Amino acid sequence: MRMVYFAWVREQVGVPEEDVAPPAAVVTIADLVDWLAGRSEAHATAFARRDRLRAARDQEFVPLNTPIDGAAEIAIFPPVTGG
């Protein structure tokens, strides 16, 4: 699965995207965030405040409790504001 990071999440993780193969126990995006936080100190810092994260599953905005269900891409980013 391809992970894509935007804005300060990308800055904290240190890469714009990465390919990951989470274990079968990871079934929701929230589970994925928890699993990713264990990959490195940078990931842990980026995902420390889940309330400051938003997600998209295959380019559709979704809540963090959304099942992964074979998604090709998950994007993680801070809240988006517009003007």
Backbone torsions as a table, in degrees:
resi	resn	phi	psi	omega
1	MET	NA	141.7	179.6
2	ARG	-94.2	128.3	174.3
3	MET	-102.5	134.8	178.0
4	VAL	-124.9	133.4	-177.8
5	TYR	-119.5	142.5	-179.0
6	PHE	-126.8	154.7	173.5
7	ALA	55.9	-134.4	-174.8
8	TRP	-68.7	-21.1	175.2
9	VAL	-63.7	-45.8	177.7
10	ARG	-61.1	-43.4	179.5
11	GLU	-61.5	-41.4	-179.8
12	GLN	-69.3	-45.4	-178.6
13	VAL	-68.7	-36.4	177.2
14	GLY	96.9	-0.7	176.3
15	VAL	-141.2	149.8	178.9
16	PRO	-76.4	-26.9	179.4
17	GLU	-159.5	161.7	176.4
18	GLU	-157.8	154.0	174.9
19	ASP	-96.1	132.3	-178.3
20	VAL	-132.0	156.4	175.9
21	ALA	-130.9	82.0	-177.8
22	PRO	-66.9	155.4	178.1
23	PRO	-68.5	164.5	-176.9
24	ALA	-58.9	-26.7	-179.3
25	ALA	-68.9	-14.9	179.0
26	VAL	-86.8	104.0	-175.0
27	VAL	-115.2	-18.9	178.6
28	THR	-121.2	167.6	176.4
29	ILE	-64.0	-36.4	176.6
30	ALA	-60.5	-43.3	175.3
31	ASP	-59.7	-41.5	-179.8
32	LEU	-62.4	-43.8	177.6
33	VAL	-60.1	-44.2	177.5
34	ASP	-60.6	-44.9	-179.8
35	TRP	-64.5	-44.1	178.7
36	LEU	-62.0	-36.5	-179.7
37	ALA	-59.8	-23.7	178.5
38	GLY	-86.1	-3.7	-177.4
39	ARG	-74.4	-34.1	-178.9
40	SER	-164.7	167.5	176.1
41	GLU	-63.2	-37.6	178.9
42	ALA	-63.0	-43.9	177.1
43	HIS	-63.0	-43.4	-179.7
44	ALA	-58.7	-42.2	178.8
45	THR	-66.1	-44.4	-178.3
46	ALA	-63.0	-34.5	-174.4
47	PHE	-105.3	13.9	-176.9
48	ALA	-64.5	-35.0	-177.9
49	ARG	-112.7	86.6	-177.5
50	ARG	-59.7	-28.9	178.7
51	ASP	-66.2	-13.3	178.7
52	ARG	-103.1	15.7	-178.2
53	LEU	-116.8	145.4	172.5
54	ARG	-125.9	163.7	-176.9
55	ALA	-141.2	158.7	171.0
56	ALA	-135.7	136.5	176.3
57	ARG	-109.5	117.7	-176.7
58	ASP	47.5	48.0	174.0
59	GLN	68.2	24.7	174.4
60	GLU	-123.0	125.2	179.5
61	PHE	-59.3	132.3	-178.8
62	VAL	-145.5	157.2	173.8
63	PRO	-72.9	160.9	-177.4
64	LEU	-65.2	-20.4	-180.0
65	ASN	-85.4	9.6	179.1
66	THR	-71.2	134.7	175.4
67	PRO	-63.6	147.8	177.5
68	ILE	-73.7	-43.3	175.4
69	ASP	41.0	53.3	175.5
70	GLY	71.0	24.8	178.9
71	ALA	-59.4	143.2	176.2
72	ALA	-82.9	-30.8	-175.9
73	GLU	-144.9	135.4	171.6
74	ILE	-122.5	128.0	176.6
75	ALA	-109.8	139.1	177.3
76	ILE	-122.3	134.2	-175.4
77	PHE	-157.3	163.9	176.2
78	PRO	-76.0	167.4	176.4
79	PRO	-53.7	141.6	-177.6
80	VAL	-101.5	133.8	174.9
81	THR	-121.4	155.4	-179.6
82	GLY	-132.0	169.1	-177.8
83	GLY	-126.6	NA	NA
